[in-house]
Amino acid sequence: MDIYILDLLVIGLLLLIVTLGSGWIARLPLSFALIYLIVGILLGPYGIHLIKLRPDAEFLERLTEFVVIVSLFSCGLKMNRRLNFWSWSSTVRLIGFLMPISIFAIAAVGHWFLKMEWGPAILLGAILAPTDPVLASEVQLSHIEDKDELRFGLTSEGGLNDALAFPFVFFGIYWLQKGNNWQSWFKEWVAVDLIWAVAAGIVMGIAVAKAVVWIDKQLQKHRPVDELMEDFVAISIILLTYSLTEIVNGYGFLAVFVAGIVAQRSYRDPKKRLSQLEFIERIEKLMEVGTILLLGSLLRLPQIQQFAGQGLLVAGLLIFIIRPIGAWICTIGEGLLSTTRWLYGWFGIRGVGSIYYLCYAFGNGLKNELGEQIAWITYITIVISVVLHGISATPLMNWYEDNIKSRRQNVKPIETSVDKY
């Protein structure tokens, strides 16, 4: 029988099982991503060998790129606070301080322990530092009206750091392409990849989303759009925003996140916002299945054994030391409960975004033994993150909901007064 047909059969059964069993799975110390990863391994060469696809870097880059932009738009749709510093202070700290700390701490590990040059080491840091907006649904905002500080911080961080790690990715790529004579390209990196690309991403995210929403509202006055097709407006905003921003050399990831915020605030009808969010989340979940199944099928025992020591070193330091201590330092003076600060440190889930950055680097100069080294350190870190966070997310968040939120009425930190923003 054709293996393709068997693949469809298995994936159909998997979707049916996780859908009908979602009520039970949600109570277990298991994430859906962990289930998909295990199934992907079982379908690969070390299981029943049904998935024989060995996708190249370009295919994986395009697949993960689409998954990430859909997820970033979803994160933007959930943002429910006024656009001022105090409302987003935890996000500013996580992005402005924790992400650079993570990047350079990983780079230091790569340089001093793994004997990489600083350029590739910073590239490794930029690949692994961003938290994943795709696999972290258990710890992110569950709906638009959710005011929880921990969930807001993790959601907004996941929406922004997948975009704002890009300058550091380019820094590492420049180093690979042009060598460590950084004086010859540093000014270009600052002007184009740091200042222009970020500014263009913000402006394009606002402009494109507002334009599409305005056109949508004007046309709706004359003839309503078919209800079955209406939610595709969200997809059009994503694709138009991302493509137009990339054309002007801006950061499309950042633009899509900003577009999600703008779209959510531009529709006065709450049903419109909710329907778009639900539609995007369904697409996001479906794409997550395919991506993590592929990741599981890609794992190879010889390479894992070869780079196990390096991968365990980087993953262990990142998950248990760099992220928790960095989050604790960055939230000093924020007025958060200590438990919330430690949970910020623990829930630094790595996943699809890191795969995208890795594949992007492969298409722009990363190759040979260095490419193998960075790739397998990345894969090992993602797998460890999926397992650890997949097991711990449900019980920790249940404990948080039951024991921490009830204490807010008795304290006066900023996280108890989110509504005033």
C-alpha positions, 0 to 999 in steps of 0.5 A: 500500500502507498505509504502516503495513504498510510501517513494520511491514515495515521495523521487522521487518527492522531487528530481524531484522538487528540481532539476527542481526548483533549478534555482528558489530555488537558488534565494530564502532565502532557502537552499536545506538542509532546504527544506530536513529538513522540508520534513523529519519532514513532513514525520516523526511521526508529519506529514504523518508518512511515514518514520517509520525508527528509525535508531540506532546509528551505522547505523547513524554513518556509513551513516554520515561517508560516507557522510562526507568522500565524502564531504571532498574529494570534498573539497580537490579537490577544493583546488587551492593554493600552499601549503605554510603558507601564502596561507593558513594563513586564514585556519591556523587561523580558524583551529589553533585558532578558533576551539580550542576557540569554543571547550573550550568555548562550554565546559565552557558553558557545565561545568558552566551552564549545570553542566557537568564534564569537560570531557563530556563538552569537548566532547560536544564542539568537537561534535559541534565545527566543521563546516560542509562540507556537508551543506555549499555548498552555501558558499564554493568554487564553482569551482576549479578556484575560488580564493575568500578568504572567500569561500576558508577559509570556504571550507578549514576549513570545510575540515580540522576541521571535521578531527582535532576535533577528538583528542578532541572527543577522550579526552572526550571519554577517560574521559567517559571510564577511569574517570577524573584521566587524568594522567593515559591516558593523555600521550597516548592521546597525543602520539597516538590520537594527534601526531600519528593519525594526522601524519598518516592521512597526510602521508596516504592521500599523499601516497595512492592518489599518488599511485592510480593516478600513477597506473591509469596513467600507465594503461591508457598508454596501454588501456584507461579506459571506460569513464563511469567507469573512475570517479569511480577512485575518489571513489576508492581513497576515500575508499582506503585512508580512510580504510587504514588510519583507519587500521594504527590508523590515522585520515581517515577524514584528509587523505581523504581531503589530498588525494583530494588535491593530486589527484587534483594536480596530473592530468594534464588534467583539464577535468579529475579533473573537471569530478571527482569533478562533479561526487563526488558532485553529490554523495554528494548531493544525500547522503545529501538528505537522511541524512537530511531527516532522521534527520528531521524524528528523531526529537521528540517533548517531548525530544525537549521540555525537552532539549529546554532551554539547546539547545537554550543556547548552540546554541545561544551562539555558533552561535551568540557569540562564533563563530563570536567573535572567528573569529574576534579575530583569523583574527586580522592582516590578512588584511581582510575586516571587512565584510569578517571577520564577514561573517567568524564568521556567516557561521559556519554551523553545520550538518552531521559532528556533527551527526557523532561525536555524533554517534561515541561517543554513540558507545564508552561510551556515554550513559544514561541521559548524552547521551540524554542530549548531543544528543538533544543539538546537534540535536537542535543546528543543526536544528537551524543552518540549519534554520538560515544559510539556510535562510541567506546564499543566500541573504548574499552571493549575497550581498557579491558578489555584494558589497564586491568583487568590493571593492577589486580593491581599497584595498591592503589586502592579500585577493586582492592578492591571485593569487600571491600564 
